[in-house]
Amino acid sequence: MNQAAIQFYDLHPQQSDLYHEVLTGLSKEQKHLPPKLFYDETGSKLFDRICEQEEYYPTRTEVGILEKYKNEIAKACGSDTLLLELGSGASKKVRLILESLRPNSYMGVDISKEFLISSTTKLAKDYPWLEVHATCADFCHGLNLDHCSDNSRKLAFFPGSSIGNFTPTEAHQFLTRLGKEIGDDGYLLIGVDLVKEQSVLNKAYNDQAGTTAEFNLNLLHRLNNELDADFNLSGFEHYAYYNKQKSRIEMHLRSLKEQTVSIANNEFHFQPGETIHTENSYKYSIDNFCSLASSAGFEQLNYWTDEKDYFSVQLYKRKL
């Protein structure tokens, strides 16, 4: 398959939507920005660098699980599928299971347009037997699969523990909506990060190389570029910690001084130590996530973990 054979669908949110989300988030008592804003082209590349850091266990642990159990996973998932990868990024993890799964077609879904086109182009070149689609969209707001003519059973692949970016309520809503979109015979293969020692978690989101800090601060750089904001990046610092009570890592950008930031005709004031909450990363036990998925209409078929029980890959089917 060559680049011309790739089917690309641009459903990317308009800049006005981005503008509205940013103004709304920064107007809250606890200022916040949605983590999807991390993933412009620069942010996507920085996240790939995060995944290479020694402290960041999730990626290499999930990769190890997929490599070890790929044949078992493929057997459990079955054949004759349209494989939907949510937040496909560089499409690295899906390569670990493609040969075993042998889906009829593949659709990468990601919010970073340039990164998506590049990664799916490479995927199509490396797997000439595979029909490749790419959809630039915010899957948090739902998937529109009307443009896809493949009537195969749908297998949603959601790696990377990104489900942890949602609050449990948001995760329930997301999974409920996803279940309807993949249909009654649909399957879900999902990466879920597990509860573990607090020191391991804190180190994972505060790597010594400072890559996570650069990734977090790039969000402000993006707002400066795309919304003509005037954030002074040297006036903020990366701040991440494990909130044990809520079983989540919280990531913030903390103001180092009293300052005012302008976006168009809107001004936002910051006191020293005040933060913008940029991301949550919830950690689950196997039983807790299974209960959450069950309440959203999914039945667990199997799950796989590493030797330390740091991470899990879980397989579900839609309840009939």
C-alpha positions as CSV (number, residue, x, y, z in Angstrom):
1,M,0.0,0.0,0.0
2,N,1.3,3.5,-0.8
3,Q,0.6,6.9,0.7
4,A,-2.1,7.6,-1.9
5,A,-4.1,4.6,-0.6
6,I,-4.3,6.0,2.9
7,Q,-7.8,7.3,3.7
8,F,-7.5,10.5,5.7
9,Y,-10.4,12.2,7.5
10,D,-10.0,15.6,9.1
11,L,-12.4,16.1,11.9
12,H,-10.1,18.3,14.0
13,P,-11.8,20.8,16.3
14,Q,-11.9,24.4,15.0
15,Q,-9.6,27.0,16.6
16,S,-12.8,28.7,18.0
17,D,-13.4,25.5,20.0
18,L,-9.8,25.6,21.4
19,Y,-10.2,29.3,22.3
20,H,-13.5,28.6,24.2
21,E,-12.0,25.6,26.1
22,V,-9.0,27.6,27.2
23,L,-10.9,30.7,28.3
24,T,-13.4,28.5,30.2
25,G,-10.7,26.5,31.9
26,L,-8.6,29.5,33.0
27,S,-11.7,31.3,34.3
28,K,-12.3,28.5,36.9
29,E,-11.4,29.0,40.6
30,Q,-8.9,26.1,40.1
31,K,-7.6,27.0,36.7
32,H,-7.3,24.0,34.4
33,L,-6.6,23.0,30.8
34,P,-7.5,19.7,29.1
35,P,-4.6,17.3,28.6
36,K,-5.5,16.9,24.9
37,L,-3.9,20.3,24.4
38,F,-0.5,18.8,25.1
39,Y,-0.5,17.1,21.7
40,D,0.5,19.5,19.0
41,E,3.3,18.2,16.8
42,T,6.0,19.3,19.3
43,G,4.1,17.9,22.3
44,S,3.6,14.5,20.5
45,K,7.3,14.3,19.9
46,L,8.1,15.3,23.5
47,F,5.7,12.6,24.8
48,D,7.6,10.0,22.7
49,R,10.8,11.2,24.5
50,I,9.1,10.9,27.9
51,C,8.3,7.2,27.1
52,E,12.1,6.6,26.7
53,Q,13.0,8.0,30.1
54,E,14.2,5.4,32.7
55,E,11.7,6.6,35.3
56,Y,8.7,6.4,33.1
57,Y,7.7,2.7,33.5
58,P,4.2,2.6,31.7
59,T,5.4,2.5,28.1
60,R,8.1,-0.2,28.4
61,T,5.9,-2.2,30.8
62,E,2.9,-2.2,28.4
63,V,5.2,-3.0,25.5
64,G,6.5,-6.0,27.4
65,I,3.0,-7.3,28.1
66,L,1.9,-6.9,24.4
67,E,5.1,-8.6,23.2
68,K,4.8,-11.5,25.6
69,Y,1.1,-12.1,25.2
70,K,0.4,-10.9,21.6
71,N,-0.6,-14.4,20.3
72,E,-2.9,-15.0,23.3
73,I,-4.4,-11.5,22.8
74,A,-5.0,-12.1,19.1
75,K,-6.7,-15.5,19.8
76,A,-9.0,-13.9,22.4
77,C,-9.8,-10.9,20.1
78,G,-10.5,-13.1,17.0
79,S,-10.1,-12.2,13.3
80,D,-12.1,-10.2,10.8
81,T,-11.9,-6.9,12.6
82,L,-11.6,-3.1,12.0
83,L,-8.9,-2.1,14.5
84,L,-9.5,1.4,15.9
85,E,-6.5,2.8,17.7
86,L,-7.5,5.7,19.9
87,G,-4.7,8.3,20.5
88,S,-2.6,6.4,18.0
89,G,0.4,8.8,18.2
90,A,3.4,7.2,16.6
91,S,1.5,3.9,16.1
92,K,4.4,2.1,17.8
93,K,2.4,-0.2,20.2
94,V,0.0,-1.4,17.5
95,R,2.9,-2.7,15.5
96,L,3.5,-5.3,18.3
97,I,0.2,-7.0,17.7
98,L,-0.6,-6.3,14.0
99,E,0.9,-9.5,12.6
100,S,-0.8,-11.6,15.3
101,L,-4.2,-9.8,14.9
102,R,-4.2,-9.5,11.1
103,P,-7.2,-7.1,11.1
104,N,-9.0,-6.4,7.9
105,S,-8.3,-2.7,8.3
106,Y,-6.8,-0.2,10.7
107,M,-7.9,3.3,11.7
108,G,-5.6,5.5,13.7
109,V,-7.4,8.3,15.6
110,D,-5.4,11.2,17.0
111,I,-5.8,14.9,17.6
112,S,-2.3,15.8,16.3
113,K,-2.8,16.1,12.5
114,E,0.7,16.2,11.2
115,F,2.0,13.5,13.6
116,L,-1.0,11.3,12.6
117,I,-0.4,11.6,8.9
118,S,3.3,10.9,9.3
119,S,2.8,7.8,11.5
120,T,0.0,6.2,9.5
121,T,1.9,6.8,6.3
122,K,4.9,4.8,7.7
123,L,2.5,2.2,9.0
124,A,0.9,1.7,5.5
125,K,4.4,1.4,3.9
126,D,5.6,-1.2,6.4
127,Y,2.4,-3.3,6.3
128,P,1.4,-3.4,2.6
129,W,-1.3,-6.0,3.3
130,L,-3.2,-3.6,5.6
131,E,-5.8,-1.1,4.6
132,V,-5.0,2.1,6.6
133,H,-7.3,4.9,7.6
134,A,-6.5,8.0,9.7
135,T,-8.9,10.3,11.4
136,C,-7.8,13.5,13.0
137,A,-10.4,14.1,15.8
138,D,-10.9,14.6,19.5
139,F,-12.2,11.1,20.4
140,C,-13.2,12.4,23.8
141,H,-16.2,13.9,22.1
142,G,-17.2,10.7,20.3
143,L,-16.2,8.9,17.1
144,N,-18.0,9.4,13.8
145,L,-17.4,6.3,11.9
146,D,-19.9,7.1,9.1
147,H,-17.0,7.7,6.7
148,C,-15.6,4.2,7.2
149,S,-17.1,1.6,4.9
150,D,-15.5,-1.4,6.7
151,N,-18.4,-3.4,8.2
152,S,-16.1,-5.8,10.1
153,R,-16.4,-6.2,13.9
154,K,-14.8,-3.3,15.6
155,L,-11.9,-3.7,18.0
156,A,-11.0,-0.5,19.9
157,F,-7.4,-0.4,21.0
158,F,-6.8,2.2,23.7
159,P,-3.2,1.8,24.9
160,G,-1.0,3.9,27.1
161,S,-3.2,4.2,30.2
162,S,-4.9,7.3,28.7
163,I,-8.1,6.2,30.3
164,G,-6.5,7.5,33.5
165,N,-6.7,11.1,32.2
166,F,-10.5,10.9,32.8
167,T,-12.1,11.2,36.2
168,P,-14.0,8.0,37.0
169,T,-17.2,9.8,36.1
170,E,-15.8,10.9,32.8
171,A,-14.3,7.5,32.1
172,H,-17.7,5.9,32.7
173,Q,-19.3,8.4,30.2
174,F,-16.5,7.8,27.7
175,L,-16.7,4.0,27.9
176,T,-20.5,4.0,27.6
177,R,-20.3,6.2,24.5
178,L,-17.5,4.1,23.0
179,G,-19.5,0.9,23.6
180,K,-22.4,2.3,21.5
181,E,-20.0,3.3,18.7
182,I,-18.2,0.0,18.4
183,G,-21.6,-1.9,18.5
184,D,-22.9,-5.0,20.3
185,D,-20.2,-7.3,18.9
186,G,-17.4,-4.8,19.6
187,Y,-14.3,-5.5,21.7
188,L,-12.1,-3.2,23.7
189,L,-8.4,-3.8,24.4
190,I,-7.2,-1.2,26.9
191,G,-4.1,-0.3,28.8
192,V,-4.7,0.5,32.5
193,D,-2.1,1.7,34.9
194,L,-2.2,0.0,38.3
195,V,-1.8,1.3,41.9
196,K,1.7,0.9,43.2
197,E,4.4,2.5,45.4
198,Q,4.0,6.3,45.7
199,S,7.8,6.8,45.1
200,V,7.6,5.0,41.7
201,L,4.7,7.1,40.6
202,N,6.3,10.4,41.6
203,K,9.5,9.6,39.9
204,A,7.7,8.6,36.7
205,Y,6.2,12.1,36.3
206,N,9.3,14.0,37.4
207,D,12.1,12.5,35.3
208,Q,15.6,13.8,36.0
209,A,16.1,14.8,32.4
210,G,13.2,17.3,32.7
211,T,11.4,16.0,29.6
212,T,8.0,15.9,31.4
213,A,8.5,19.4,32.5
214,E,9.3,20.5,29.0
215,F,6.2,18.6,27.8
216,N,4.0,20.4,30.4
217,L,5.4,23.8,29.6
218,N,5.0,23.3,25.9
219,L,1.3,23.6,26.4
220,L,1.8,27.3,27.2
221,H,4.0,27.7,24.2
222,R,1.2,26.3,22.0
223,L,-1.3,28.8,23.4
224,N,1.1,31.6,22.7
225,N,1.5,30.4,19.1
226,E,-2.1,29.5,18.3
227,L,-4.1,31.9,20.4
228,D,-1.7,34.8,20.6
229,A,-1.4,34.5,24.4
230,D,1.5,36.0,26.2
231,F,2.5,33.4,28.8
232,N,6.1,33.9,30.0
233,L,7.3,30.3,30.2
234,S,10.0,31.2,32.7
235,G,7.3,32.4,35.1
236,F,5.9,28.9,35.5
237,E,7.3,25.5,36.6
238,H,6.2,21.9,36.2
239,Y,4.6,20.4,39.4
240,A,3.5,16.8,39.6
241,Y,2.6,14.6,42.6
242,Y,0.6,11.6,43.6
243,N,-2.7,12.4,45.3
244,K,-3.2,9.2,47.4
245,Q,-6.7,10.1,48.5
246,K,-7.9,10.3,44.9
247,S,-5.5,7.6,43.6
248,R,-4.1,9.8,40.8
249,I,-1.1,11.7,39.7
250,E,-1.9,15.4,39.3
251,M,0.2,17.5,36.9
252,H,0.2,21.3,37.2
253,L,1.9,24.4,36.0
254,R,2.7,26.5,39.0
255,S,3.2,30.3,38.8
256,L,6.5,31.4,40.3
257,K,5.4,35.0,40.8
258,E,2.4,37.3,40.7
259,Q,1.6,37.9,37.0
260,T,-1.1,38.6,34.5
261,V,-1.5,36.7,31.2
262,S,-3.5,38.0,28.3
263,I,-5.4,36.0,25.6
264,A,-7.0,38.3,23.1
265,N,-9.0,40.8,25.3
266,N,-9.0,38.5,28.3
267,E,-6.7,38.8,31.3
268,F,-6.0,36.1,33.8
269,H,-4.2,36.9,37.1
270,F,-1.9,34.5,38.9
271,Q,-0.7,34.6,42.5
272,P,2.7,33.1,43.5
273,G,2.1,29.3,43.8
274,E,-1.2,29.3,42.0
275,T,-1.5,26.5,39.5
276,I,-3.1,25.5,36.2
277,H,-4.2,21.8,36.6
278,T,-3.1,20.2,33.3
279,E,-3.6,16.5,33.8
280,N,-4.8,13.7,36.0
281,S,-3.5,10.1,35.7
282,Y,-5.8,7.8,37.7
283,K,-4.4,4.4,38.9
284,Y,-6.7,1.5,39.3
285,S,-6.8,-2.0,40.8
286,I,-7.9,-4.8,38.4
287,D,-11.1,-5.2,40.3
288,N,-11.9,-1.4,40.4
289,F,-11.4,-0.9,36.7
290,C,-13.4,-4.0,35.9
291,S,-16.3,-2.7,38.0
292,L,-16.1,0.7,36.2
293,A,-16.1,-1.0,32.7
294,S,-19.0,-3.3,33.7
295,S,-21.1,-0.3,34.8
296,A,-20.4,1.2,31.3
297,G,-21.7,-1.9,29.5
298,F,-18.5,-4.0,29.1
299,E,-17.7,-7.6,30.2
300,Q,-14.2,-8.5,31.0
301,L,-12.8,-11.4,29.0
302,N,-9.2,-11.5,30.2
303,Y,-6.3,-9.4,31.4
304,W,-2.6,-9.5,31.4
305,T,0.0,-7.9,33.7
306,D,3.8,-7.7,34.1
307,E,5.7,-9.5,36.9
308,K,5.6,-6.5,39.2
309,D,1.9,-5.8,38.6
310,Y,2.7,-2.3,37.6
311,F,0.5,-2.2,34.5
312,S,-2.3,-4.2,32.8
313,V,-3.7,-4.8,29.4
314,Q,-7.4,-5.7,29.7
315,L,-9.8,-7.1,27.1
316,Y,-13.5,-6.5,27.2
317,K,-16.5,-7.2,25.0
318,R,-19.7,-5.2,24.8
319,K,-22.5,-6.7,26.9
320,L,-25.5,-7.8,24.9
